[in-house]
């Protein structure tokens, strides 16, 4: 029984890993048909028919960044940083418009009310 379970686990793992297709940065040589989908903001080239389900495509974990420095634009990163810094500042006018909440009772306050 345990051998059957072990064999089924191995087959299950191998079937799931066989379905995932690793993205390539460009078309590789060969006579097969190549198509691409936009995955994580980059063109993911793969062998096969067009319109493959995006959940079956993934970038290799070994590649942390783009192959070439010009593959991903740096401008959106700078804009994201600017938006994040602006999001942390709240104007005083808006703070004054917020309702004043009563202070939360401390543990000692709740204990005395018991």
N, C-alpha and C positions, 0 to 999 in steps of 0.2 A: 504493500500500500504506500509506503513512504517513497519507494522508487518511482511509482507512478506520479506521485505528487511532485517529486523533484524534476522529473521529465516535463511535466506540464508547466512548471514554473520556468524552466529553461526555454521551452517553446514560446511561452507568453512573452518573456523578455525579448527574445530574438525577433518575434513578430512585430512588437511595438517599435523596436529600434530599426527594423527594416523599412517601416513606413515613413519614417522621418527622412527628409531629403535636405542635405546640407547646401546652403546657398553659396554661389560662386560670384565673384565680383564682376566677371565678364564671361562671354561665351568661350568655351574651351574648344579645341579642335575635334574633329570627328565628323562622321556622316549622320549623326542623329540630330533630331529636331531640338532646338533650344528655345525656351521661352523665359519670360521674367515676370515677377510680381514685385510690388513695392512692399518691402518688409523693413520695419524700423527706419523708415525714411530713406532707404537705399534700394537700388535695383538688385533683386535677388535672382540671378540666372540659374536655371535648372534644366536638366534634360527631361523632355516630355512635352505633353500637349499644353496649350495655353489654357489659362483659367484654373490651374490647380488650386485646391483649397489651401489658404494661407496657414492653417494650423499644421499642415504637413511640412512646411518649409521652416528652416531655422538657420541662423548664423552659427558658425563654429564658435565654441566657447574660448578657443585659443586666441582668436582675433579680438583684442580689446578695442582697437580703433580701426580707422580706415586704412587701406593698403597704401594710398597716396595721401599726402597732406591736403590736396585739393578735393578729395572725394566728398567731404561733408563741409558745408559752409560754416564759418565761425561766427557769422553775424547773428544767427538765432540764439547761440549760446550767450552772447553779450546782451541781447535783448531780454532773455530769460533772467539773467542776473539783475538787470535794471528793474524788471517788473517785480522780482522778489524783494529788492531793497525798498521799492516804493510801496509794496503791499504791507510792510511792517510799520510804516508811518501812518498814524491816524490823526487827522486834523482836530484841533481843539473844539471847533464848532460841532463836529459830530459827537465827540465825547460828551459835550454838554447836553446833547439831545437824548442820550441814552437814559433809560429809567434808572433811578437809584434803587439798588437792591438792598434789602436789609442784610446786615451781617449774618453769616451762618453761625448758629450756636456752637460753642465748643463742647468738647466731651464733658467738661465739668458742669457746664450749663445744663446739658441734657441729663446728667446724673442727678443734679439737684432737683429737677422737675419730676423725677420719678417718684 
